[in-house]
Amino acid sequence: MRFRKQALQKLEGPEQLDEVVRLATVPTWLVTGALLVIVAAAGIWAVTGEVVRAVRADGVLVHSAGVSGLDATASGQVAEVWVGPNQRVARGRPLYSVVDPAGKIRTVASPWDAYVVQWLVNEGELLQPGTRVADMERLDSPGDALQAVVWLPASYAPVMHPGSRVEVTADAAPQPVFGTIRGTVSSVGAFPESDASLRAFLGDRQDVGTLLAAGSVVRVTVRLDPDPESPSGLRWTKASPPFRLTSASRVTARFVIAAEHPIDWMLAR
């Protein structure tokens, strides 16, 4: 009972609010040392570190032989069409048939192994010699390979030159899984592209308006690094997808245009 009484008396007593509470302090030398380490690390990073400036450009994959036009060689009415855009055809495969003025049906076959970029005629249409029937991307040229053609904002063209390394991302192969394709700039356009030149090259494969939305663009061709051992035939930073990319696949290229030291910002250089 004695201990209980003492406890009750202590609870009834006033709190000692007028006494100074003593807090533990950090030694001054420790604070100074930590600040010096932070400042030294920031200074070293400002001098030796690099901040990369990069720009992105949208485009498509194409074969190096480019696009060739297929023209009608005789007059007649289109009787039947067996192919359409975005199809791959082998040399000798029937493309369409026409009924000539004498009533004879003639079948026109593909002159090349090719990818049909645009098909321009329909059944029932009258053709004359020289009428453009299709735009076809040839696949049978020696050394032919997929390359990326992208459209870079024209303001960055002066700092871009052949030999620059590029990272290319394909829409059909998610970057978190497969990474990027390594490549090298092989050519940079000398003049800005026009709406007409973009439509002539792309056809219906991409919205031309989006490419010109931010201003003038120049064409940049990127040679992709090959890898004969991979299923895709290309070199990837992570893993190759188990399929080959086709012509007209959409891609995005990332160009490094500068690598700056932070000290340059402070000195306004």
C-alpha positions in Angstrom: 0.0 0.0 0.0 2.9 2.3 0.6 4.1 2.1 -3.0 0.6 2.8 -4.2 0.4 5.9 -2.1 3.7 7.2 -3.4 2.5 6.7 -7.0 -0.7 8.6 -6.4 1.2 11.5 -4.8 3.4 11.7 -7.8 0.5 11.8 -10.2 -1.1 14.6 -8.2 2.0 16.7 -8.2 2.5 19.5 -10.8 4.5 18.8 -14.0 8.0 20.1 -14.1 7.4 22.4 -17.1 10.0 24.9 -16.1 13.0 22.5 -16.4 15.1 22.6 -19.6 15.1 19.4 -21.6 18.6 18.5 -22.7 18.8 17.1 -26.3 21.6 15.1 -27.8 23.7 17.2 -30.2 25.6 16.1 -33.3 29.3 17.0 -33.2 30.1 20.1 -35.4 33.0 18.3 -37.1 30.6 15.6 -38.3 28.2 18.0 -39.8 31.1 19.9 -41.5 32.6 16.7 -42.9 29.3 15.6 -44.3 28.8 19.0 -46.1 32.3 18.9 -47.5 31.7 15.4 -48.9 28.4 16.5 -50.5 30.0 19.6 -52.1 33.1 17.6 -53.3 30.8 14.9 -54.9 28.7 17.6 -56.6 31.8 19.3 -57.9 33.3 16.1 -59.4 30.0 15.2 -61.0 29.7 18.7 -62.5 33.2 18.4 -64.1 33.2 14.7 -65.1 29.5 13.8 -65.4 27.6 14.0 -68.7 24.0 14.9 -69.4 22.8 13.4 -72.7 20.5 15.5 -75.0 18.6 13.3 -77.4 15.8 13.8 -80.0 13.3 11.3 -81.3 12.1 10.9 -84.9 9.3 8.7 -86.2 9.5 6.6 -89.4 9.1 3.2 -91.0 11.2 0.2 -92.1 11.9 -0.1 -95.8 14.1 -2.3 -98.0 17.2 -0.6 -99.4 16.1 -1.2 -103.0 13.3 1.3 -102.5 9.9 1.6 -104.2 9.3 1.0 -107.9 6.2 1.8 -109.9 4.4 -0.9 -111.8 2.7 0.5 -114.9 0.2 -1.0 -117.3 1.8 -2.1 -120.6 -1.4 -2.5 -122.6 -4.9 -1.0 -122.7 -7.9 -2.9 -121.4 -10.5 -3.1 -118.6 -9.5 -4.6 -115.3 -11.4 -7.9 -114.9 -10.0 -9.2 -111.6 -7.5 -8.2 -108.9 -5.8 -10.8 -106.7 -3.6 -8.6 -104.4 -3.9 -5.5 -102.3 -1.7 -3.1 -100.3 0.5 -4.4 -97.5 1.0 -7.8 -99.2 4.2 -9.6 -100.1 4.2 -11.2 -103.5 6.7 -13.5 -105.3 8.0 -13.0 -108.8 5.6 -14.5 -111.3 2.5 -14.4 -109.0 -0.6 -13.1 -110.8 -1.5 -9.6 -109.8 -4.5 -8.7 -111.9 -6.2 -9.5 -115.3 -7.5 -7.3 -118.0 -9.8 -7.7 -121.0 -8.2 -6.2 -124.0 -10.2 -4.4 -126.8 -10.3 -7.8 -128.7 -12.1 -9.4 -125.8 -9.1 -11.5 -124.8 -8.2 -11.9 -121.1 -4.6 -11.2 -120.2 -3.1 -11.9 -116.8 -0.3 -9.7 -115.5 2.2 -11.2 -113.0 4.6 -9.6 -110.6 7.9 -8.9 -112.3 9.8 -9.0 -108.9 9.7 -10.4 -105.4 8.1 -7.4 -103.8 6.0 -5.8 -101.1 2.9 -4.0 -102.3 3.0 -0.5 -100.9 0.0 0.9 -102.8 -2.5 -0.7 -105.1 -4.0 1.9 -107.4 -6.6 0.3 -109.7 -9.9 -1.5 -109.1 -12.0 -4.0 -111.0 -13.8 -2.5 -113.9 -11.4 0.3 -114.4 -10.1 1.2 -117.9 -6.3 1.2 -118.3 -4.1 2.8 -120.8 -0.4 2.0 -121.5 1.6 3.8 -118.8 -1.2 4.0 -116.2 0.3 3.5 -112.8 -1.1 0.2 -111.3 0.9 -0.1 -108.1 3.8 1.0 -106.0 5.9 -2.0 -105.1 9.0 -2.3 -102.8 11.4 -4.6 -104.4 12.8 -7.4 -102.2 15.1 -9.2 -104.7 18.0 -6.9 -105.0 21.5 -8.2 -104.1 22.4 -7.2 -100.5 18.9 -6.0 -99.9 18.2 -5.4 -96.2 15.7 -3.7 -94.0 16.7 -0.2 -93.0 14.9 2.6 -91.1 13.8 5.8 -92.8 12.8 8.4 -90.2 12.0 12.1 -90.4 14.0 14.3 -88.1 13.0 17.9 -87.2 15.0 20.1 -89.7 16.5 22.2 -86.9 18.6 19.2 -85.8 19.8 18.3 -89.2 23.1 20.4 -89.0 24.3 18.3 -86.0 23.4 15.0 -87.6 25.9 13.3 -89.9 26.6 9.8 -91.4 28.2 7.5 -88.9 26.2 8.7 -85.9 25.0 5.8 -83.8 21.2 5.4 -83.3 18.8 3.4 -81.2 15.6 2.3 -83.0 12.5 1.1 -81.3 9.9 -1.0 -83.3 6.2 -0.7 -82.5 5.8 -4.4 -83.2 8.4 -5.4 -80.6 7.8 -3.8 -77.1 11.0 -2.1 -75.8 10.7 -3.4 -72.2 10.9 -6.9 -73.6 13.2 -6.8 -76.6 15.1 -3.5 -76.1 16.1 -1.5 -79.2 17.8 -2.1 -82.5 21.3 -0.7 -83.0 21.9 1.3 -86.1 24.1 3.8 -87.9 23.1 6.9 -89.8 23.9 6.3 -93.5 22.5 9.5 -95.0 20.9 12.8 -94.1 18.6 14.7 -96.5 19.9 17.9 -97.8 16.5 19.6 -98.1 13.3 19.6 -96.0 10.5 17.2 -97.0 7.3 18.5 -98.4 3.8 17.2 -97.9 3.9 15.8 -101.5 7.3 14.1 -101.1 6.2 12.4 -97.9 3.0 11.2 -99.4 4.8 9.9 -102.5 7.2 7.9 -100.2 4.7 6.7 -97.5 1.5 6.4 -99.4 -1.1 5.3 -96.9 1.3 3.8 -94.4 1.5 6.7 -92.0 -0.3 9.9 -91.3 1.8 12.6 -93.0 0.2 15.3 -91.0 1.7 14.0 -87.7 5.2 14.1 -89.2 4.8 17.8 -90.2 2.9 18.9 -87.1 6.0 20.3 -85.4 7.5 21.9 -88.5 9.8 21.0 -91.3 11.5 17.6 -91.3 14.4 16.0 -93.2 14.8 12.3 -94.2 17.4 10.3 -92.3 18.3 6.8 -93.4 19.6 4.4 -90.7 21.4 1.2 -91.5 20.4 -1.4 -89.0 23.0 -3.7 -87.4 22.5 -7.3 -88.7 22.6 -10.5 -86.6 22.4 -13.6 -88.7 22.0 -15.7 -85.6 18.9 -14.0 -84.3 15.4 -15.0 -85.5 14.7 -11.4 -86.6 18.0 -11.0 -88.5 18.8 -7.8 -86.5 20.9 -7.0 -83.4 18.8 -6.1 -80.3 20.0 -4.7 -77.0 18.0 -7.3 -74.9 16.5 -10.2 -76.9 15.5 -10.8 -80.5 11.7 -11.2 -81.1 10.9 -14.7 -82.6 9.8 -13.1 -85.9 11.1 -10.9 -88.6 9.9 -7.3 -88.9 8.3 -6.5 -92.2 8.6 -3.5 -94.5 6.4 -0.6 -93.4 6.7 -1.5 -89.7 6.6 1.7 -87.7 9.7 2.7 -85.8 11.0 5.5 -83.6 14.7 6.5 -83.7 16.5 8.1 -80.8 19.5 10.3 -81.8 22.0 11.7 -79.3 22.8 15.2 -80.4 24.9 16.4 -77.5 26.6 15.2 -74.3 27.2 18.1 -71.9 29.0 18.6 -68.6 26.9 20.4 -65.9 29.9 22.7 -65.3 29.2 24.2 -68.8 25.7 25.3 -67.6 27.1 27.1 -64.6 29.7 28.9 -66.7 27.2 29.6 -69.5 29.4 27.9 -72.1 
